Amino acid sequence: MYVAVKGGERAIENAHAWLAEERRGDPGVAELSLGQIREQLSLAVNRVMAEGSLYDPDLAALAIKQARGDLIEAIFLIRAYRTTLPRFGATEPLDTGEMACDRRISATFKDAPGGQVLGPTFDYTHRLLDFKLAAEGGEPNAPQAEPREAPMPHITGFLQGEGLIQQEADSGAAPRDLTREPLEFPADRPLRLQSLTRGDEGFILGMAYSTQRGYARNHAFVGELRIGTCAVEMEIPELGFAIEIGEVELTECETVNQFTGSKTEPPQFTRGYGLVFGQSERKSIAMALVDRALRWKELGEDDTGAPAQDEEFVLSHSDNIQATGFLEHIKLPHYVDFQSELELVRKLRREAQVSHREAAE
């Protein structure tokens, strides 16, 4: 049983000890290894990497273990660690068209060039508890996955070839780095996309859902959703050319959206875009929907007053670390502030009582 002690430092040390005890749980149950978390809770690991802006499955697994499964706390740990790392340079832009896909589907073309690859997904499973998983060694034997197909071109490229979808402009300027610079408004699209990919999945999902319910007048189709690995290349000054230094798993979503045209643009389709570390298709789809909703000004559309169209509202409230810090700080000592509020309320009550007595007389 925990015994309250006097003195802040000693109390905090006891709280840390109790936390470690709770984290470990019943000593009679085998302790989770980082390998188990990394391999068997991979979707949680992917979320921590994406919102923590650090691609390292081992560190993400460690953060999840340390945080007792609290993913936002784990994201906080990863972001804090990330700030201690030196930066040696920047890699070349990733070519997702060369992605080796584990999953690639399109809701717009049944016979998509390169084919539909269902991959590992919950989409076709029954939402029923599988009690085989609760038995020791009860994991059903899964068939061996087929070898990956050759890299597949983006489906929206075929629409672009016919001039039916808006050409994405390239300013040529290096985008600002949100991990090194504070968010400023108005934010350009590269900065918005960085903010959305780091944003809380639940918040982005809620904003995306609002657009589907009519709060942005924005009907979208999933042009393509793909999950796979991409090579990461970096130019080495001593060599004078880029070499492959590793690979990352990514989820990419491009939505195809209706656009009736404007004074400067003909009727055509436009895109929403989402790119997230690991397998995170719900987040990437939601991100693409919100990205498209935030483009209303540059496309010359009307501002309907929808929350998902308000750049400052969306980006200022999507970061779960900032939100958590601001929310949880109110549980810290505010004794002086509260005493002043208490005295104010007492004074107002006394004045009100005096006023009532005078009015009665």
C-alpha positions as CSV (number, residue, x, y, z in Angstrom):
1,M,0.0,0.0,0.0
2,Y,1.3,3.4,-0.8
3,V,2.0,5.6,2.2
4,A,1.8,9.3,1.8
5,V,5.1,11.1,2.7
6,K,6.0,14.6,3.5
7,G,8.3,16.5,1.2
8,G,7.8,17.0,-2.6
9,E,11.0,15.2,-3.7
10,R,10.4,12.1,-1.7
11,A,6.8,12.0,-2.7
12,I,7.8,12.2,-6.4
13,E,10.3,9.4,-5.9
14,N,7.7,7.2,-4.4
15,A,5.3,8.0,-7.2
16,H,7.9,7.0,-9.8
17,A,8.5,3.7,-7.9
18,W,4.8,3.0,-7.9
19,L,4.6,3.8,-11.6
20,A,7.3,1.3,-12.3
21,E,5.5,-1.3,-10.3
22,E,2.3,-0.7,-12.1
23,R,4.0,-0.7,-15.5
24,R,5.5,-4.2,-14.8
25,G,2.2,-5.6,-13.6
26,D,1.9,-9.1,-12.2
27,P,5.4,-10.6,-11.9
28,G,3.9,-14.0,-12.6
29,V,3.1,-12.9,-16.1
30,A,5.9,-12.8,-18.7
31,E,7.2,-9.3,-19.4
32,L,6.6,-7.8,-22.8
33,S,9.7,-7.6,-24.9
34,L,10.3,-4.7,-27.3
35,G,10.4,-7.2,-30.1
36,Q,6.9,-8.4,-29.2
37,I,5.5,-4.9,-29.2
38,R,7.3,-4.0,-32.4
39,E,6.1,-7.0,-34.3
40,Q,2.7,-7.7,-32.8
41,L,1.5,-4.2,-32.0
42,S,2.8,-2.7,-35.2
43,L,-0.1,-0.4,-35.8
44,A,0.4,1.3,-32.4
45,V,4.1,1.5,-33.2
46,N,3.3,3.1,-36.6
47,R,1.1,5.8,-35.0
48,V,3.8,6.7,-32.5
49,M,6.4,7.0,-35.2
50,A,4.0,9.1,-37.4
51,E,2.9,11.6,-34.8
52,G,6.3,11.6,-33.1
53,S,8.0,12.5,-36.4
54,L,10.7,9.8,-35.9
55,Y,10.9,6.7,-38.0
56,D,12.4,4.1,-35.6
57,P,10.2,1.0,-34.7
58,D,12.5,0.0,-31.9
59,L,12.4,3.4,-30.1
60,A,8.6,3.6,-30.7
61,A,8.2,0.1,-29.1
62,L,10.3,1.3,-26.1
63,A,8.2,4.4,-25.8
64,I,4.9,2.4,-25.8
65,K,6.3,0.1,-23.1
66,Q,7.5,2.9,-21.0
67,A,4.2,4.7,-21.4
68,R,2.2,1.6,-20.4
69,G,0.4,1.7,-23.7
70,D,-0.6,5.4,-23.5
71,L,0.1,6.3,-27.1
72,I,0.0,10.0,-26.6
73,E,2.5,9.8,-23.8
74,A,4.7,7.5,-26.0
75,I,4.5,10.1,-28.8
76,F,5.6,12.8,-26.3
77,L,8.6,10.6,-25.3
78,I,9.6,10.1,-28.9
79,R,9.3,13.8,-29.8
80,A,11.4,14.7,-26.7
81,Y,14.1,12.2,-27.7
82,R,14.0,13.5,-31.3
83,T,15.0,17.0,-30.2
84,T,18.3,15.6,-28.9
85,L,19.3,14.0,-32.2
86,P,21.8,15.8,-34.5
87,R,20.8,16.4,-38.1
88,F,23.4,15.4,-40.6
89,G,21.5,16.5,-43.7
90,A,18.4,16.0,-45.8
91,T,17.4,13.1,-48.0
92,E,16.2,13.2,-51.6
93,P,12.4,13.5,-52.0
94,L,10.8,10.0,-51.8
95,D,9.5,8.6,-55.0
96,T,6.3,6.9,-53.9
97,G,5.7,5.8,-57.5
98,E,8.5,3.4,-57.0
99,M,7.0,2.0,-53.8
100,A,7.0,-1.8,-53.4
101,C,3.4,-2.2,-52.4
102,D,2.0,-4.6,-49.9
103,R,-1.4,-3.0,-50.3
104,R,-2.8,-0.9,-53.2
105,I,-6.4,-0.3,-53.9
106,S,-8.5,2.2,-55.8
107,A,-12.2,3.1,-55.3
108,T,-12.3,4.9,-58.7
109,F,-11.0,2.3,-61.2
110,K,-11.9,-1.4,-60.9
111,D,-9.3,-2.5,-63.3
112,A,-6.5,-0.3,-62.1
113,P,-3.3,-0.6,-64.0
114,G,-1.1,-2.9,-62.0
115,G,-4.1,-4.5,-60.3
116,Q,-5.7,-4.2,-56.9
117,V,-3.6,-5.6,-54.1
118,L,-5.8,-6.2,-51.0
119,G,-2.8,-6.8,-48.6
120,P,-3.1,-7.0,-44.8
121,T,-6.4,-5.3,-43.9
122,F,-9.3,-5.5,-41.5
123,D,-11.6,-4.4,-44.3
124,Y,-12.9,-7.9,-45.1
125,T,-12.8,-9.4,-41.6
126,H,-15.9,-10.0,-39.4
127,R,-15.8,-7.8,-36.3
128,L,-16.1,-10.7,-34.0
129,L,-13.7,-11.6,-31.2
130,D,-11.4,-14.5,-32.3
131,F,-11.0,-16.6,-29.2
132,K,-8.3,-18.6,-30.9
133,L,-6.0,-15.7,-30.2
134,A,-6.6,-16.1,-26.5
135,A,-5.3,-19.7,-26.5
136,E,-1.6,-20.4,-26.0
137,G,-0.3,-20.9,-29.5
138,G,-3.7,-20.5,-30.9
139,E,-2.7,-18.2,-33.7
140,P,-4.2,-19.5,-36.9
141,N,-1.6,-20.4,-39.6
142,A,-1.7,-17.7,-42.2
143,P,-0.8,-18.5,-45.8
144,Q,2.5,-17.2,-47.1
145,A,2.3,-13.8,-48.6
146,E,2.9,-13.6,-52.3
147,P,6.1,-11.8,-53.4
148,R,5.7,-8.1,-53.9
149,E,4.7,-6.8,-57.3
150,A,7.0,-4.5,-59.3
151,P,6.5,-0.8,-58.5
152,M,3.2,0.6,-59.6
153,P,2.5,4.0,-61.2
154,H,0.1,6.3,-59.5
155,I,-3.5,6.0,-60.8
156,T,-4.1,9.8,-60.7
157,G,-1.3,10.0,-63.3
158,F,-3.7,8.5,-65.8
159,L,-6.2,11.3,-65.1
160,Q,-3.5,13.8,-65.3
161,G,-2.5,12.5,-68.7
162,E,-6.0,13.4,-70.0
163,G,-5.9,16.8,-68.3
164,L,-8.8,15.8,-66.1
165,I,-7.1,16.5,-62.7
166,Q,-5.4,19.6,-61.5
167,Q,-1.7,19.7,-62.1
168,E,0.2,20.1,-58.8
169,A,2.3,23.2,-58.8
170,D,5.9,23.0,-57.7
171,S,7.3,26.2,-56.4
172,G,10.8,24.8,-56.3
173,A,11.4,26.3,-52.9
174,A,12.4,24.1,-50.0
175,P,9.5,23.6,-47.6
176,R,9.7,25.0,-44.1
177,D,10.5,22.4,-41.4
178,L,7.8,22.2,-38.8
179,T,10.1,20.3,-36.4
180,R,12.5,23.2,-36.4
181,E,10.3,26.2,-36.9
182,P,7.1,27.3,-35.1
183,L,3.8,27.0,-37.0
184,E,2.9,30.4,-38.5
185,F,-0.3,31.6,-40.3
186,P,-1.1,31.7,-43.1
187,A,0.5,28.3,-43.7
188,D,1.3,27.1,-47.2
189,R,0.3,23.6,-48.3
190,P,3.6,21.8,-47.5
191,L,3.5,23.2,-43.9
192,R,-0.2,22.2,-43.5
193,L,0.6,18.7,-44.7
194,Q,3.5,18.4,-42.2
195,S,1.1,19.6,-39.4
196,L,-1.6,17.1,-40.4
197,T,0.7,14.1,-40.6
198,R,1.9,14.9,-37.0
199,G,-1.6,15.6,-35.9
200,D,-3.7,13.5,-33.6
201,E,-5.4,10.7,-35.5
202,G,-8.6,11.0,-33.6
203,F,-8.8,14.8,-34.2
204,I,-8.0,14.5,-37.9
205,L,-10.5,11.7,-38.2
206,G,-13.2,13.9,-36.6
207,M,-12.4,16.8,-38.9
208,A,-12.5,14.5,-42.0
209,Y,-15.8,13.0,-40.9
210,S,-17.3,16.5,-40.6
211,T,-16.4,17.1,-44.3
212,Q,-18.2,13.9,-45.3
213,R,-21.3,15.0,-43.3
214,G,-21.5,18.2,-45.4
215,Y,-19.5,20.7,-43.5
216,A,-17.2,21.5,-46.4
217,R,-19.4,20.5,-49.4
218,N,-16.6,18.3,-50.5
219,H,-17.3,14.9,-52.0
220,A,-14.2,12.7,-52.3
221,F,-13.3,9.4,-53.9
222,V,-10.2,7.4,-52.9
223,G,-8.3,7.6,-56.1
224,E,-5.6,5.4,-54.6
225,L,-4.5,4.1,-51.3
226,R,-1.1,2.3,-51.1
227,I,1.1,0.9,-48.4
228,G,4.6,-0.3,-48.9
229,T,8.3,0.5,-48.6
230,C,10.2,3.3,-50.3
231,A,13.9,3.6,-50.6
232,V,15.5,6.6,-48.8
233,E,18.3,8.2,-50.7
234,M,20.8,10.8,-49.6
235,E,23.3,12.7,-51.6
236,I,26.9,12.4,-50.3
237,P,28.9,15.5,-51.0
238,E,32.1,13.5,-51.2
239,L,30.7,11.2,-53.8
240,G,28.7,13.7,-55.8
241,F,25.7,11.5,-56.2
242,A,22.9,10.0,-54.0
243,I,23.0,6.6,-52.5
244,E,20.4,4.5,-50.8
245,I,20.7,4.6,-47.0
246,G,17.6,2.6,-46.0
247,E,13.9,2.2,-46.6
248,V,10.8,3.3,-44.8
249,E,7.2,1.9,-44.7
250,L,4.6,4.5,-45.8
251,T,0.9,4.8,-46.3
252,E,-0.1,7.2,-49.1
253,C,-3.6,8.3,-50.0
254,E,-4.7,10.5,-52.9
255,T,-8.4,11.5,-53.0
256,V,-10.1,12.6,-56.2
257,N,-12.5,15.5,-55.6
258,Q,-15.1,17.2,-57.7
259,F,-14.4,20.8,-58.7
260,T,-16.8,22.8,-60.8
261,G,-14.2,25.3,-61.9
262,S,-13.6,29.0,-61.2
263,K,-12.7,32.2,-63.1
264,T,-9.1,30.9,-63.6
265,E,-9.6,27.1,-63.5
266,P,-11.7,24.9,-65.8
267,P,-13.9,22.1,-64.4
268,Q,-11.7,19.2,-63.4
269,F,-10.9,17.0,-60.5
270,T,-8.7,18.1,-57.6
271,R,-6.7,16.1,-55.1
272,G,-6.4,15.7,-51.4
273,Y,-3.2,14.1,-50.1
274,G,-2.1,12.1,-47.1
275,L,1.3,10.5,-46.4
276,V,2.0,8.8,-43.0
277,F,4.8,6.6,-41.6
278,G,4.0,2.9,-41.4
279,Q,0.6,1.3,-42.1
280,S,-1.9,3.9,-41.1
281,E,-4.6,4.1,-43.7
282,R,-7.3,5.6,-41.6
283,K,-5.0,8.5,-40.8
284,S,-3.8,9.0,-44.3
285,I,-7.4,9.0,-45.7
286,A,-8.6,11.5,-43.1
287,M,-5.5,13.6,-43.7
288,A,-6.3,13.7,-47.5
289,L,-9.9,14.8,-46.8
290,V,-8.8,17.6,-44.5
291,D,-6.1,18.7,-46.8
292,R,-8.6,19.1,-49.6
293,A,-11.0,21.0,-47.4
294,L,-8.2,23.4,-46.4
295,R,-7.5,24.2,-50.1
296,W,-10.8,26.1,-50.6
297,K,-9.1,29.5,-50.8
298,E,-6.4,28.6,-53.4
299,L,-9.1,26.9,-55.5
300,G,-11.4,29.9,-55.4
301,E,-14.2,28.1,-53.6
302,D,-16.6,29.6,-51.1
303,D,-15.9,29.6,-47.4
304,T,-18.8,27.7,-45.9
305,G,-17.7,28.4,-42.4
306,A,-17.0,24.7,-41.9
307,P,-14.5,23.8,-39.1
308,A,-12.4,21.8,-41.5
309,Q,-11.9,24.8,-43.7
310,D,-10.6,27.0,-40.8
311,E,-6.8,26.6,-41.2
312,E,-6.0,28.2,-37.9
313,F,-8.6,26.1,-36.0
314,V,-7.5,22.8,-37.5
315,L,-3.8,23.2,-37.3
316,S,-3.7,24.9,-33.9
317,H,-5.7,22.1,-32.3
318,S,-4.5,19.0,-34.1
319,D,-1.3,18.5,-32.1
320,N,-2.0,16.1,-29.3
321,I,1.2,16.9,-27.5
322,Q,0.4,20.6,-27.2
323,A,-3.2,19.8,-26.4
324,T,-2.2,17.3,-23.7
325,G,0.3,19.7,-22.1
326,F,-2.3,22.5,-21.9
327,L,-5.0,20.2,-20.7
328,E,-3.0,18.4,-18.1
329,H,-1.3,21.4,-16.6
330,I,-4.5,22.3,-14.8
331,K,-4.0,19.3,-12.5
332,L,-0.8,20.8,-11.2
333,P,-0.8,23.1,-8.1
334,H,-2.7,26.3,-8.6
335,Y,-3.1,27.1,-4.9
336,V,-2.4,30.9,-5.2
337,D,-4.6,31.4,-8.2
338,F,-7.5,29.5,-6.6
339,Q,-7.2,31.4,-3.3
340,S,-7.5,34.7,-5.2
341,E,-10.6,33.3,-7.1
342,L,-12.0,32.1,-3.7
343,E,-11.6,35.5,-2.1
344,L,-13.2,37.2,-5.1
345,V,-16.3,34.9,-5.0
346,R,-16.6,35.5,-1.2
347,K,-16.4,39.3,-1.7
348,L,-19.0,39.2,-4.5
349,R,-21.3,37.1,-2.2
350,R,-20.9,39.6,0.6
351,E,-21.7,42.5,-1.6
352,A,-24.7,40.7,-3.0
353,Q,-26.0,40.0,0.5
354,V,-25.6,43.6,1.4
355,S,-27.5,44.7,-1.7
356,H,-30.4,42.3,-1.0
357,R,-30.7,43.6,2.6
358,E,-30.7,47.2,1.5
359,A,-33.3,46.4,-1.2
360,A,-35.5,44.6,1.5
361,E,-35.3,47.6,3.8
